[in-house]
Amino acid sequence: MAPVLIDAAARARLAARFGAELAGPWCDALPDLVARLCARWGVTVRETRPGNTGRTLLCTGPRGDLQVLKLTPDPDVARLEFAGLRAWAGCPRAVQVLDSDLAAGAILLEGLVPGTELRGRDVPWPEIGALLAELHGVAPPADLPPLTDRVRFMFDITERNLPGSPVEPYLTPELLARARGRALALAEDGPLAVVHGDLHPGNVLDAGPRRGLVAIDPRPSVGDPAFDLADWLYLPLAAGGTLDDGIEALRPHLPGLDPARARAWCVALAPLAAHAPLRRGEHTPFTDALLEMAR
C-alpha cells in the first residue's frame, strides 16, 4: 500500500505555519509533484515523516539505497536550507545534497543509516564537540543571511503563537522583549561562522560507526557559533543539573568555547526553550529554571 503523502494533521500544521492560502493548494498538488520528482530522480516513496515546514519522504533510490526527499510550500525555505548544506558540501558531519529543484521547494538528500535521533540518549560530548567544530569550521558563504534574521524570526513566530495558548501567562511581552534584546545584541557581535540554527538532539542522527553523528535540517545563517550550543547546554539543566555542568562537559571537546558567551546565549534563548514544553503542559523545574533565567 502506498503511504499517505498528506493527512489532516499535516495540513493543519502547514496551514498554521504558512497560512491556508499557500498551504491548501500546495497540499492538494503534492501527489502530482511527488510523482513528477520520483520519476525524475528514480526514487520510490516508502515512508513519510512529519515536519513543520513541509513533508519529508523516505525513499528507495535507484540502487536500493535510502534517499530522503524534502518538500516545502515555500521555496525560500528550501533555498535557505540548500545554501547551508552547500556550504557544508563534503563535510561528513552534515547531511549531503544529491539533487534539488528549488523552484519546486524540493531537495533530495542522502539517507543516513541507521538514522536514529540523538534525542533521549546520553550525550556523547566528544562527538558533539567534533560535530560543532566541523560545522563551524567552514568559510561562511555570501548568500547566507545574518544570524540577526534567524533571531528575529524565532521571536516573531513565538509571539505569533502565544495569544490564547497555555504559554501566554508565562512568556509576557516584557520578558520576551528583554530576551529579544539580549539575543540581538549577541547576534550583532562576536565571531562569524556558518550557524546551523536549529541544532538540537532531534536534528542530529546516528549515521553508523564509520560516519558518526550527522546534522540535518539546518536553518542556516552567518554569525556567532555559540548560538548552536544552547540546546546542548540546557540538557544537564533539564536533568536536574546546571548550565555550568553542560559547559564543563563540552569545554574539553570544543576548542575555543567561550563560557561567558555560551551562558549569555542560554539566558537570551531561555524563553524560546521554555515555549515548547509549556505549550505541551509540561510545567516542570526545568521550565521554572528557564523562566527564572530569562527574568
C-alpha positions as CSV (number, residue, x, y, z in Angstrom):
1,M,0.0,0.0,0.0
2,A,1.4,3.4,-1.0
3,P,2.0,5.8,2.0
4,V,-0.4,8.7,2.6
5,L,1.6,11.8,1.5
6,I,-0.5,14.3,3.4
7,D,-3.1,13.9,6.1
8,A,-5.3,16.2,8.1
9,A,-2.8,16.8,10.9
10,A,0.0,17.7,8.4
11,R,-2.4,20.0,6.5
12,A,-3.2,21.8,9.8
13,R,0.5,22.2,10.8
14,L,1.3,23.7,7.4
15,A,-1.7,26.0,7.4
16,A,-0.6,27.2,10.8
17,R,2.9,27.8,9.6
18,F,2.3,29.3,6.1
19,G,-1.3,30.3,6.0
20,A,-4.2,28.3,4.4
21,E,-3.9,30.3,1.2
22,L,-0.5,28.9,0.5
23,A,-0.6,25.5,2.3
24,G,-4.0,24.4,1.0
25,P,-3.3,24.4,-2.8
26,W,0.2,23.0,-2.2
27,C,-1.2,20.1,-0.2
28,D,-3.7,19.4,-3.0
29,A,-1.0,19.4,-5.6
30,L,1.5,17.4,-3.6
31,P,0.8,13.9,-5.1
32,D,1.4,15.2,-8.6
33,L,4.6,17.0,-7.5
34,V,5.9,13.9,-5.8
35,A,5.1,11.7,-8.8
36,R,7.0,14.0,-11.1
37,L,10.0,14.2,-8.8
38,C,10.1,10.5,-8.2
39,A,10.1,9.8,-12.0
40,R,12.8,12.4,-12.5
41,W,15.1,11.0,-9.8
42,G,14.2,7.4,-10.0
43,V,13.1,7.1,-6.4
44,T,10.1,5.3,-4.7
45,V,8.4,6.7,-1.6
46,R,8.3,4.2,1.2
47,E,7.5,6.2,4.3
48,T,6.5,9.8,5.3
49,R,7.8,11.8,8.2
50,P,6.1,14.8,9.9
51,G,7.5,18.3,9.7
52,N,6.6,21.9,10.5
53,T,7.8,23.4,7.2
54,G,6.8,20.7,4.7
55,R,7.0,16.9,4.2
56,T,9.9,14.6,4.5
57,L,9.7,11.4,2.4
58,L,12.0,8.4,3.0
59,C,12.6,6.9,-0.4
60,T,14.3,3.9,-2.1
61,G,16.9,5.1,-4.6
62,P,17.7,3.6,-8.0
63,R,20.3,1.3,-6.4
64,G,18.2,0.3,-3.5
65,D,19.8,2.9,-1.2
66,L,17.9,5.1,1.2
67,Q,17.3,8.7,0.0
68,V,15.3,11.5,1.5
69,L,13.0,13.8,-0.4
70,K,12.2,17.1,1.4
71,L,9.4,19.3,0.2
72,T,8.1,22.7,1.4
73,P,5.3,25.0,0.2
74,D,7.8,27.9,0.5
75,P,10.7,27.7,-2.0
76,D,12.6,30.2,0.1
77,V,12.8,27.7,2.9
78,A,14.3,25.2,0.5
79,R,16.7,27.7,-0.9
80,L,18.0,28.6,2.6
81,E,18.5,25.0,3.6
82,F,20.2,24.3,0.3
83,A,22.6,27.2,0.8
84,G,23.6,26.0,4.2
85,L,24.1,22.4,3.0
86,R,26.1,23.6,0.0
87,A,28.5,25.4,2.5
88,W,29.0,22.0,4.2
89,A,29.4,20.0,0.9
90,G,31.9,17.3,1.6
91,C,31.7,17.7,5.4
92,P,30.9,14.3,6.8
93,R,29.1,15.9,9.8
94,A,26.4,17.4,7.6
95,V,23.8,15.5,5.5
96,Q,24.7,15.8,1.8
97,V,22.6,17.0,-1.1
98,L,22.1,14.6,-4.0
99,D,19.9,16.9,-6.2
100,S,17.4,19.7,-5.9
101,D,14.5,21.5,-7.6
102,L,14.5,24.7,-5.6
103,A,11.7,26.4,-7.7
104,A,9.5,23.4,-6.6
105,G,10.7,23.6,-3.0
106,A,12.4,20.2,-3.2
107,I,15.7,18.8,-2.0
108,L,16.9,15.2,-2.5
109,L,19.3,14.1,0.3
110,E,21.4,11.1,1.1
111,G,19.8,8.7,3.6
112,L,21.6,8.1,6.9
113,V,21.6,4.6,8.3
114,P,20.6,3.7,11.0
115,G,19.4,7.3,11.2
116,T,18.3,7.3,14.8
117,E,18.0,10.6,16.6
118,L,20.2,11.6,19.5
119,R,17.1,12.7,21.3
120,G,16.6,10.8,24.6
121,R,20.1,9.3,24.6
122,D,23.1,10.1,26.7
123,V,25.0,12.9,25.2
124,P,28.3,11.8,23.6
125,W,30.1,15.1,24.4
126,P,33.3,14.3,22.5
127,E,31.3,13.6,19.3
128,I,29.2,16.7,19.8
129,G,32.3,18.8,20.1
130,A,33.7,17.3,16.9
131,L,30.4,17.9,15.1
132,L,30.3,21.6,16.2
133,A,33.9,22.2,15.3
134,E,33.5,20.8,11.8
135,L,30.2,22.6,11.1
136,H,31.6,25.9,12.4
137,G,35.0,25.4,10.6
138,V,33.9,26.1,7.0
139,A,34.1,29.5,5.4
140,P,30.8,31.4,5.5
141,P,29.3,31.9,2.0
142,A,28.0,35.2,0.8
143,D,24.4,34.0,0.2
144,L,23.5,33.2,3.8
145,P,21.6,35.7,5.9
146,P,23.0,37.1,9.2
147,L,22.1,35.5,12.5
148,T,20.1,38.5,13.4
149,D,17.5,37.4,10.8
150,R,17.2,34.0,12.5
151,V,16.9,35.5,15.9
152,R,14.1,37.9,14.8
153,F,12.2,35.0,13.1
154,M,12.4,32.8,16.2
155,F,11.0,35.5,18.4
156,D,8.4,36.6,15.9
157,I,7.0,33.1,15.4
158,T,6.9,32.6,19.2
159,E,5.0,35.8,19.8
160,R,2.6,35.0,16.9
161,N,1.7,31.7,18.5
162,L,1.2,33.0,22.1
163,P,-2.3,34.5,22.1
164,G,-4.8,32.1,23.6
165,S,-2.2,29.4,24.3
166,P,-1.3,27.9,27.7
167,V,2.1,29.7,27.5
168,E,0.8,33.2,27.3
169,P,0.8,33.8,31.1
170,Y,4.4,32.8,31.4
171,L,6.0,34.5,28.3
172,T,4.9,38.1,28.9
173,P,5.6,40.8,26.4
174,E,8.1,42.4,28.8
175,L,10.0,39.1,29.3
176,L,10.1,38.4,25.5
177,A,11.2,41.9,24.7
178,R,14.1,41.7,27.2
179,A,15.1,38.3,25.8
180,R,14.9,39.5,22.2
181,G,17.1,42.5,23.0
182,R,19.7,40.2,24.6
183,A,19.7,37.8,21.7
184,L,20.0,40.5,19.0
185,A,22.9,42.2,20.9
186,L,24.8,38.8,20.9
187,A,23.9,38.2,17.3
188,E,25.3,41.5,16.2
189,D,28.7,40.8,17.9
190,G,31.2,38.1,18.3
191,P,32.9,35.7,15.8
192,L,31.5,34.6,12.5
193,A,30.7,31.1,11.3
194,V,28.1,29.2,9.5
195,V,25.5,28.6,12.2
196,H,23.1,25.6,11.9
197,G,20.3,27.5,13.6
198,D,18.3,24.5,14.9
199,L,20.9,22.1,16.3
200,H,19.0,20.2,18.9
201,P,19.3,16.4,19.6
202,G,16.4,15.7,17.3
203,N,18.3,17.1,14.4
204,V,21.4,15.0,14.9
205,L,21.3,11.5,13.6
206,D,23.5,8.4,14.0
207,A,25.0,7.5,10.6
208,G,26.8,4.4,11.8
209,P,30.2,3.7,13.3
210,R,32.2,5.0,10.4
211,R,30.4,8.2,9.8
212,G,29.3,9.1,13.3
213,L,26.8,11.8,14.2
214,V,25.4,13.9,11.3
215,A,23.4,17.2,11.5
216,I,20.2,17.6,9.4
217,D,17.5,20.2,8.9
218,P,19.6,23.4,9.2
219,R,18.1,26.9,9.4
220,P,21.4,28.4,8.5
221,S,22.9,31.9,8.9
222,V,26.2,33.6,9.5
223,G,27.0,34.7,13.0
224,D,28.2,33.7,16.4
225,P,28.7,29.9,16.5
226,A,27.9,29.9,20.3
227,F,24.3,30.2,19.3
228,D,24.3,26.5,18.3
229,L,25.4,25.4,21.8
230,A,22.3,26.4,23.8
231,D,20.2,23.3,23.2
232,W,23.1,21.1,24.3
233,L,23.9,23.1,27.4
234,Y,20.3,23.0,28.5
235,L,20.3,19.2,28.7
236,P,22.1,18.9,32.1
237,L,19.8,21.6,33.4
238,A,16.7,19.6,32.2
239,A,18.2,16.6,34.1
240,G,18.4,18.5,37.4
241,G,21.9,19.9,36.9
242,T,23.2,23.3,35.8
243,L,24.3,25.2,32.8
244,D,27.8,25.0,34.1
245,D,27.6,21.2,34.0
246,G,26.9,21.4,30.3
247,I,29.7,23.9,29.7
248,E,32.2,21.8,31.6
249,A,31.1,18.7,29.8
250,L,31.6,20.3,26.3
251,R,34.6,22.5,27.0
252,P,37.3,19.8,26.7
253,H,35.9,18.8,23.3
254,L,35.3,22.2,21.7
255,P,38.5,24.3,21.5
256,G,37.8,28.0,21.7
257,L,34.5,27.6,23.6
258,D,33.8,30.9,25.3
259,P,31.8,30.1,28.5
260,A,30.6,33.6,29.0
261,R,29.1,33.9,25.5
262,A,27.7,30.4,25.7
263,R,26.0,31.2,29.0
264,A,24.7,34.5,27.6
265,W,23.1,32.8,24.7
266,C,21.4,30.3,27.0
267,V,19.9,33.2,29.0
268,A,18.8,35.0,25.9
269,L,17.1,32.0,24.3
270,A,15.6,30.6,27.6
271,P,12.0,31.8,26.9
272,L,12.1,30.1,23.5
273,A,13.4,26.9,25.1
274,A,10.5,27.0,27.6
275,H,7.9,27.6,25.0
276,A,7.5,24.1,23.6
277,P,7.3,22.2,26.9
278,L,4.9,24.8,28.4
279,R,2.7,24.5,25.3
280,R,2.5,20.7,26.0
281,G,1.5,21.4,29.6
282,E,4.9,20.4,31.0
283,H,5.4,23.0,33.8
284,T,8.5,21.5,35.4
285,P,11.5,22.5,37.5
286,F,13.3,22.8,34.1
287,T,10.8,25.3,32.7
288,D,10.9,27.2,36.0
289,A,14.7,27.4,35.8
290,L,14.4,28.7,32.2
291,L,11.9,31.4,33.1
292,E,13.9,32.5,36.2
293,M,17.0,32.7,33.9
294,A,15.1,35.0,31.5
295,R,14.0,37.5,34.1
